Amino acid sequence: MKPEIIKTEKKNWSLPGEPLTEEEFKKGIKQAEKGPFFTIEESKITMEQWREKRNSR
């Protein structure tokens, strides 16, 4: 029996109906757990900067 070949292409997980194996799901979770992580204050600052940049266009 041949081992299953896993494609390493990036998936857009935000699209509904995209097939996803359990292995791909677990791999994605492990990748997300690596970070980066921000504190609430850092997140607020980043969001405010994004809003200012978006509104200045």
PDB file of N, CA, C and O in Angstrom:
ATOM      1  N   MET A   1       0.830  -1.177   0.000  1.00  0.00           N
ATOM      2  CA  MET A   1       0.000   0.000   0.000  1.00  0.00           C
ATOM      3  C   MET A   1       0.879   1.247   0.000  1.00  0.00           C
ATOM      4  O   MET A   1       1.820   1.341   0.788  1.00  0.00           O
ATOM      5  N   LYS A   2       0.580   2.203  -0.878  1.00  0.00           N
ATOM      6  CA  LYS A   2       1.358   3.432  -0.963  1.00  0.00           C
ATOM      7  C   LYS A   2       0.876   4.420   0.091  1.00  0.00           C
ATOM      8  O   LYS A   2      -0.320   4.492   0.372  1.00  0.00           O
ATOM      9  N   PRO A   3       1.806   5.190   0.683  1.00  0.00           N
ATOM     10  CA  PRO A   3       1.383   6.220   1.641  1.00  0.00           C
ATOM     11  C   PRO A   3       0.628   7.333   0.913  1.00  0.00           C
ATOM     12  O   PRO A   3       0.877   7.606  -0.262  1.00  0.00           O
ATOM     13  N   GLU A   4      -0.289   7.960   1.623  1.00  0.00           N
ATOM     14  CA  GLU A   4      -1.082   9.037   1.051  1.00  0.00           C
ATOM     15  C   GLU A   4      -0.188  10.249   0.791  1.00  0.00           C
ATOM     16  O   GLU A   4       0.594  10.647   1.654  1.00  0.00           O
ATOM     17  N   ILE A   5      -0.306  10.823  -0.384  1.00  0.00           N
ATOM     18  CA  ILE A   5       0.472  12.003  -0.731  1.00  0.00           C
ATOM     19  C   ILE A   5      -0.317  13.227  -0.278  1.00  0.00           C
ATOM     20  O   ILE A   5      -1.489  13.393  -0.615  1.00  0.00           O
ATOM     21  N   ILE A   6       0.354  14.075   0.491  1.00  0.00           N
ATOM     22  CA  ILE A   6      -0.297  15.269   1.015  1.00  0.00           C
ATOM     23  C   ILE A   6       0.216  16.475   0.240  1.00  0.00           C
ATOM     24  O   ILE A   6       1.425  16.689   0.143  1.00  0.00           O
ATOM     25  N   LYS A   7      -0.701  17.258  -0.309  1.00  0.00           N
ATOM     26  CA  LYS A   7      -0.328  18.478  -1.023  1.00  0.00           C
ATOM     27  C   LYS A   7       0.022  19.545  -0.005  1.00  0.00           C
ATOM     28  O   LYS A   7      -0.614  19.651   1.044  1.00  0.00           O
ATOM     29  N   THR A   8       1.031  20.331  -0.318  1.00  0.00           N
ATOM     30  CA  THR A   8       1.466  21.367   0.613  1.00  0.00           C
ATOM     31  C   THR A   8       1.005  22.760   0.200  1.00  0.00           C
ATOM     32  O   THR A   8       1.493  23.761   0.724  1.00  0.00           O
ATOM     33  N   GLU A   9       0.057  22.825  -0.747  1.00  0.00           N
ATOM     34  CA  GLU A   9      -0.428  24.130  -1.169  1.00  0.00           C
ATOM     35  C   GLU A   9      -1.208  24.796  -0.042  1.00  0.00           C
ATOM     36  O   GLU A   9      -1.808  24.124   0.797  1.00  0.00           O
ATOM     37  N   LYS A  10      -1.192  26.130  -0.037  1.00  0.00           N
ATOM     38  CA  LYS A  10      -1.930  26.863   0.982  1.00  0.00           C
ATOM     39  C   LYS A  10      -3.410  26.804   0.665  1.00  0.00           C
ATOM     40  O   LYS A  10      -3.814  26.971  -0.486  1.00  0.00           O
ATOM     41  N   LYS A  11      -4.213  26.568   1.683  1.00  0.00           N
ATOM     42  CA  LYS A  11      -5.654  26.539   1.524  1.00  0.00           C
ATOM     43  C   LYS A  11      -6.246  27.809   2.086  1.00  0.00           C
ATOM     44  O   LYS A  11      -5.754  28.355   3.073  1.00  0.00           O
ATOM     45  N   ASN A  12      -7.302  28.274   1.454  1.00  0.00           N
ATOM     46  CA  ASN A  12      -8.040  29.402   1.982  1.00  0.00           C
ATOM     47  C   ASN A  12      -9.178  28.821   2.810  1.00  0.00           C
ATOM     48  O   ASN A  12     -10.226  28.465   2.270  1.00  0.00           O
ATOM     49  N   TRP A  13      -8.975  28.724   4.111  1.00  0.00           N
ATOM     50  CA  TRP A  13      -9.935  28.065   4.985  1.00  0.00           C
ATOM     51  C   TRP A  13     -11.184  28.900   5.210  1.00  0.00           C
ATOM     52  O   TRP A  13     -12.139  28.435   5.832  1.00  0.00           O
ATOM     53  N   SER A  14     -11.184  30.134   4.708  1.00  0.00           N
ATOM     54  CA  SER A  14     -12.359  30.978   4.902  1.00  0.00           C
ATOM     55  C   SER A  14     -13.445  30.703   3.868  1.00  0.00           C
ATOM     56  O   SER A  14     -14.560  31.205   3.999  1.00  0.00           O
ATOM     57  N   LEU A  15     -13.136  29.915   2.847  1.00  0.00           N
ATOM     58  CA  LEU A  15     -14.130  29.600   1.838  1.00  0.00           C
ATOM     59  C   LEU A  15     -14.968  28.401   2.280  1.00  0.00           C
ATOM     60  O   LEU A  15     -14.419  27.349   2.608  1.00  0.00           O
ATOM     61  N   PRO A  16     -16.287  28.551   2.291  1.00  0.00           N
ATOM     62  CA  PRO A  16     -17.135  27.428   2.684  1.00  0.00           C
ATOM     63  C   PRO A  16     -17.102  26.329   1.623  1.00  0.00           C
ATOM     64  O   PRO A  16     -16.959  26.601   0.431  1.00  0.00           O
ATOM     65  N   GLY A  17     -17.235  25.112   2.070  1.00  0.00           N
ATOM     66  CA  GLY A  17     -17.304  23.986   1.148  1.00  0.00           C
ATOM     67  C   GLY A  17     -15.980  23.431   0.703  1.00  0.00           C
ATOM     68  O   GLY A  17     -15.952  22.477  -0.074  1.00  0.00           O
ATOM     69  N   GLU A  18     -14.877  23.988   1.164  1.00  0.00           N
ATOM     70  CA  GLU A  18     -13.564  23.468   0.803  1.00  0.00           C
ATOM     71  C   GLU A  18     -13.296  22.196   1.602  1.00  0.00           C
ATOM     72  O   GLU A  18     -13.394  22.213   2.829  1.00  0.00           O
ATOM     73  N   PRO A  19     -12.960  21.093   0.931  1.00  0.00           N
ATOM     74  CA  PRO A  19     -12.678  19.864   1.669  1.00  0.00           C
ATOM     75  C   PRO A  19     -11.402  20.001   2.493  1.00  0.00           C
ATOM     76  O   PRO A  19     -10.431  20.622   2.061  1.00  0.00           O
ATOM     77  N   LEU A  20     -11.422  19.415   3.678  1.00  0.00           N
ATOM     78  CA  LEU A  20     -10.290  19.516   4.588  1.00  0.00           C
ATOM     79  C   LEU A  20     -10.189  18.207   5.359  1.00  0.00           C
ATOM     80  O   LEU A  20     -11.142  17.781   6.012  1.00  0.00           O
ATOM     81  N   THR A  21      -9.025  17.577   5.276  1.00  0.00           N
ATOM     82  CA  THR A  21      -8.853  16.332   6.018  1.00  0.00           C
ATOM     83  C   THR A  21      -8.553  16.656   7.480  1.00  0.00           C
ATOM     84  O   THR A  21      -8.170  17.776   7.818  1.00  0.00           O
ATOM     85  N   GLU A  22      -8.734  15.659   8.331  1.00  0.00           N
ATOM     86  CA  GLU A  22      -8.443  15.856   9.752  1.00  0.00           C
ATOM     87  C   GLU A  22      -6.971  16.189   9.958  1.00  0.00           C
ATOM     88  O   GLU A  22      -6.621  17.005  10.811  1.00  0.00           O
ATOM     89  N   GLU A  23      -6.123  15.556   9.175  1.00  0.00           N
ATOM     90  CA  GLU A  23      -4.680  15.815   9.275  1.00  0.00           C
ATOM     91  C   GLU A  23      -4.352  17.264   8.895  1.00  0.00           C
ATOM     92  O   GLU A  23      -3.543  17.909   9.562  1.00  0.00           O
ATOM     93  N   GLU A  24      -4.972  17.773   7.835  1.00  0.00           N
ATOM     94  CA  GLU A  24      -4.763  19.159   7.427  1.00  0.00           C
ATOM     95  C   GLU A  24      -5.260  20.119   8.511  1.00  0.00           C
ATOM     96  O   GLU A  24      -4.620  21.131   8.797  1.00  0.00           O
ATOM     97  N   PHE A  25      -6.404  19.789   9.108  1.00  0.00           N
ATOM     98  CA  PHE A  25      -6.962  20.607  10.175  1.00  0.00           C
ATOM     99  C   PHE A  25      -5.997  20.680  11.355  1.00  0.00           C
ATOM    100  O   PHE A  25      -5.713  21.765  11.862  1.00  0.00           O
ATOM    101  N   LYS A  26      -5.493  19.523  11.794  1.00  0.00           N
ATOM    102  CA  LYS A  26      -4.565  19.486  12.923  1.00  0.00           C
ATOM    103  C   LYS A  26      -3.277  20.235  12.611  1.00  0.00           C
ATOM    104  O   LYS A  26      -2.734  20.928  13.471  1.00  0.00           O
ATOM    105  N   LYS A  27      -2.787  20.097  11.385  1.00  0.00           N
ATOM    106  CA  LYS A  27      -1.573  20.793  10.976  1.00  0.00           C
ATOM    107  C   LYS A  27      -1.792  22.306  11.028  1.00  0.00           C
ATOM    108  O   LYS A  27      -0.911  23.046  11.466  1.00  0.00           O
ATOM    109  N   GLY A  28      -2.955  22.762  10.586  1.00  0.00           N
ATOM    110  CA  GLY A  28      -3.276  24.181  10.622  1.00  0.00           C
ATOM    111  C   GLY A  28      -3.356  24.721  12.034  1.00  0.00           C
ATOM    112  O   GLY A  28      -2.906  25.834  12.303  1.00  0.00           O
ATOM    113  N   ILE A  29      -3.933  23.933  12.946  1.00  0.00           N
ATOM    114  CA  ILE A  29      -4.029  24.342  14.351  1.00  0.00           C
ATOM    115  C   ILE A  29      -2.632  24.476  14.950  1.00  0.00           C
ATOM    116  O   ILE A  29      -2.345  25.456  15.639  1.00  0.00           O
ATOM    117  N   LYS A  30      -1.766  23.504  14.695  1.00  0.00           N
ATOM    118  CA  LYS A  30      -0.403  23.556  15.231  1.00  0.00           C
ATOM    119  C   LYS A  30       0.356  24.761  14.695  1.00  0.00           C
ATOM    120  O   LYS A  30       1.133  25.380  15.422  1.00  0.00           O
ATOM    121  N   GLN A  31       0.136  25.097  13.428  1.00  0.00           N
ATOM    122  CA  GLN A  31       0.795  26.255  12.836  1.00  0.00           C
ATOM    123  C   GLN A  31       0.286  27.540  13.497  1.00  0.00           C
ATOM    124  O   GLN A  31       1.069  28.448  13.777  1.00  0.00           O
ATOM    125  N   ALA A  32      -1.009  27.614  13.741  1.00  0.00           N
ATOM    126  CA  ALA A  32      -1.588  28.809  14.371  1.00  0.00           C
ATOM    127  C   ALA A  32      -1.105  28.969  15.806  1.00  0.00           C
ATOM    128  O   ALA A  32      -0.943  30.093  16.282  1.00  0.00           O
ATOM    129  N   GLU A  33      -0.873  27.864  16.497  1.00  0.00           N
ATOM    130  CA  GLU A  33      -0.423  27.915  17.888  1.00  0.00           C
ATOM    131  C   GLU A  33       0.989  28.480  18.025  1.00  0.00           C
ATOM    132  O   GLU A  33       1.399  28.864  19.121  1.00  0.00           O
ATOM    133  N   LYS A  34       1.731  28.533  16.929  1.00  0.00           N
ATOM    134  CA  LYS A  34       3.093  29.070  16.977  1.00  0.00           C
ATOM    135  C   LYS A  34       3.097  30.585  17.115  1.00  0.00           C
ATOM    136  O   LYS A  34       4.117  31.169  17.480  1.00  0.00           O
ATOM    137  N   GLY A  35       1.971  31.227  16.831  1.00  0.00           N
ATOM    138  CA  GLY A  35       1.868  32.665  17.027  1.00  0.00           C
ATOM    139  C   GLY A  35       1.895  33.415  15.728  1.00  0.00           C
ATOM    140  O   GLY A  35       1.780  32.779  14.680  1.00  0.00           O
ATOM    141  N   PRO A  36       2.033  34.681  15.718  1.00  0.00           N
ATOM    142  CA  PRO A  36       2.314  35.560  16.851  1.00  0.00           C
ATOM    143  C   PRO A  36       1.057  35.842  17.677  1.00  0.00           C
ATOM    144  O   PRO A  36      -0.062  35.778  17.168  1.00  0.00           O
ATOM    145  N   PHE A  37       1.257  36.147  18.930  1.00  0.00           N
ATOM    146  CA  PHE A  37       0.167  36.476  19.832  1.00  0.00           C
ATOM    147  C   PHE A  37       0.386  37.881  20.360  1.00  0.00           C
ATOM    148  O   PHE A  37       1.523  38.310  20.557  1.00  0.00           O
ATOM    149  N   PHE A  38      -0.702  38.591  20.587  1.00  0.00           N
ATOM    150  CA  PHE A  38      -0.636  39.967  21.057  1.00  0.00           C
ATOM    151  C   PHE A  38      -1.486  40.133  22.301  1.00  0.00           C
ATOM    152  O   PHE A  38      -2.478  39.430  22.493  1.00  0.00           O
ATOM    153  N   THR A  39      -1.083  41.074  23.143  1.00  0.00           N
ATOM    154  CA  THR A  39      -1.904  41.400  24.309  1.00  0.00           C
ATOM    155  C   THR A  39      -3.119  42.185  23.826  1.00  0.00           C
ATOM    156  O   THR A  39      -3.170  42.615  22.673  1.00  0.00           O
ATOM    157  N   ILE A  40      -4.089  42.369  24.703  1.00  0.00           N
ATOM    158  CA  ILE A  40      -5.279  43.124  24.335  1.00  0.00           C
ATOM    159  C   ILE A  40      -4.898  44.554  23.976  1.00  0.00           C
ATOM    160  O   ILE A  40      -5.413  45.108  23.005  1.00  0.00           O
ATOM    161  N   GLU A  41      -4.004  45.150  24.748  1.00  0.00           N
ATOM    162  CA  GLU A  41      -3.579  46.519  24.471  1.00  0.00           C
ATOM    163  C   GLU A  41      -2.877  46.621  23.115  1.00  0.00           C
ATOM    164  O   GLU A  41      -3.136  47.550  22.351  1.00  0.00           O
ATOM    165  N   GLU A  42      -1.995  45.672  22.818  1.00  0.00           N
ATOM    166  CA  GLU A  42      -1.315  45.668  21.524  1.00  0.00           C
ATOM    167  C   GLU A  42      -2.324  45.535  20.385  1.00  0.00           C
ATOM    168  O   GLU A  42      -2.182  46.177  19.344  1.00  0.00           O
ATOM    169  N   SER A  43      -3.329  44.712  20.584  1.00  0.00           N
ATOM    170  CA  SER A  43      -4.371  44.519  19.570  1.00  0.00           C
ATOM    171  C   SER A  43      -5.163  45.799  19.356  1.00  0.00           C
ATOM    172  O   SER A  43      -5.470  46.155  18.218  1.00  0.00           O
ATOM    173  N   LYS A  44      -5.496  46.494  20.438  1.00  0.00           N
ATOM    174  CA  LYS A  44      -6.239  47.752  20.324  1.00  0.00           C
ATOM    175  C   LYS A  44      -5.439  48.786  19.547  1.00  0.00           C
ATOM    176  O   LYS A  44      -5.986  49.491  18.700  1.00  0.00           O
ATOM    177  N   ILE A  45      -4.141  48.877  19.837  1.00  0.00           N
ATOM    178  CA  ILE A  45      -3.272  49.838  19.140  1.00  0.00           C
ATOM    179  C   ILE A  45      -3.192  49.494  17.654  1.00  0.00           C
ATOM    180  O   ILE A  45      -3.298  50.378  16.804  1.00  0.00           O
ATOM    181  N   THR A  46      -3.008  48.230  17.346  1.00  0.00           N
ATOM    182  CA  THR A  46      -2.921  47.788  15.959  1.00  0.00           C
ATOM    183  C   THR A  46      -4.218  48.091  15.207  1.00  0.00           C
ATOM    184  O   THR A  46      -4.184  48.565  14.072  1.00  0.00           O
ATOM    185  N   MET A  47      -5.347  47.821  15.835  1.00  0.00           N
ATOM    186  CA  MET A  47      -6.641  48.098  15.202  1.00  0.00           C
ATOM    187  C   MET A  47      -6.822  49.587  14.968  1.00  0.00           C
ATOM    188  O   MET A  47      -7.300  49.989  13.907  1.00  0.00           O
ATOM    189  N   GLU A  48      -6.451  50.409  15.931  1.00  0.00           N
ATOM    190  CA  GLU A  48      -6.583  51.856  15.786  1.00  0.00           C
ATOM    191  C   GLU A  48      -5.706  52.367  14.642  1.00  0.00           C
ATOM    192  O   GLU A  48      -6.140  53.216  13.864  1.00  0.00           O
ATOM    193  N   GLN A  49      -4.491  51.863  14.536  1.00  0.00           N
ATOM    194  CA  GLN A  49      -3.603  52.254  13.437  1.00  0.00           C
ATOM    195  C   GLN A  49      -4.190  51.839  12.097  1.00  0.00           C
ATOM    196  O   GLN A  49      -4.112  52.590  11.125  1.00  0.00           O
ATOM    197  N   TRP A  50      -4.773  50.658  12.040  1.00  0.00           N
ATOM    198  CA  TRP A  50      -5.387  50.177  10.811  1.00  0.00           C
ATOM    199  C   TRP A  50      -6.573  51.060  10.429  1.00  0.00           C
ATOM    200  O   TRP A  50      -6.724  51.426   9.263  1.00  0.00           O
ATOM    201  N   ARG A  51      -7.405  51.399  11.397  1.00  0.00           N
ATOM    202  CA  ARG A  51      -8.564  52.265  11.133  1.00  0.00           C
ATOM    203  C   ARG A  51      -8.126  53.643  10.618  1.00  0.00           C
ATOM    204  O   ARG A  51      -8.702  54.170   9.667  1.00  0.00           O
ATOM    205  N   GLU A  52      -7.113  54.212  11.249  1.00  0.00           N
ATOM    206  CA  GLU A  52      -6.615  55.528  10.825  1.00  0.00           C
ATOM    207  C   GLU A  52      -6.078  55.463   9.401  1.00  0.00           C
ATOM    208  O   GLU A  52      -6.338  56.356   8.594  1.00  0.00           O
ATOM    209  N   LYS A  53      -5.340  54.420   9.097  1.00  0.00           N
ATOM    210  CA  LYS A  53      -4.783  54.253   7.754  1.00  0.00           C
ATOM    211  C   LYS A  53      -5.901  54.069   6.734  1.00  0.00           C
ATOM    212  O   LYS A  53      -5.842  54.637   5.643  1.00  0.00           O
ATOM    213  N   ARG A  54      -6.915  53.283   7.074  1.00  0.00           N
ATOM    214  CA  ARG A  54      -8.026  53.016   6.169  1.00  0.00           C
ATOM    215  C   ARG A  54      -8.841  54.289   5.923  1.00  0.00           C
ATOM    216  O   ARG A  54      -9.264  54.545   4.796  1.00  0.00           O
ATOM    217  N   ASN A  55      -9.062  55.085   6.970  1.00  0.00           N
ATOM    218  CA  ASN A  55      -9.866  56.296   6.839  1.00  0.00           C
ATOM    219  C   ASN A  55      -9.132  57.440   6.154  1.00  0.00           C
ATOM    220  O   ASN A  55      -9.770  58.381   5.684  1.00  0.00           O
ATOM    221  N   SER A  56      -7.805  57.379   6.087  1.00  0.00           N
ATOM    222  CA  SER A  56      -7.033  58.460   5.487  1.00  0.00           C
ATOM    223  C   SER A  56      -6.949  58.332   3.967  1.00  0.00           C
ATOM    224  O   SER A  56      -6.371  59.198   3.311  1.00  0.00           O
ATOM    225  N   ARG A  57      -7.498  57.303   3.415  1.00  0.00           N
ATOM    226  CA  ARG A  57      -7.430  57.096   1.952  1.00  0.00           C
ATOM    227  C   ARG A  57      -8.377  57.989   1.229  1.00  0.00           C
ATOM    228  O   ARG A  57      -8.449  57.947   0.001  1.00  0.00           O
TER     229      ARG A  57
END
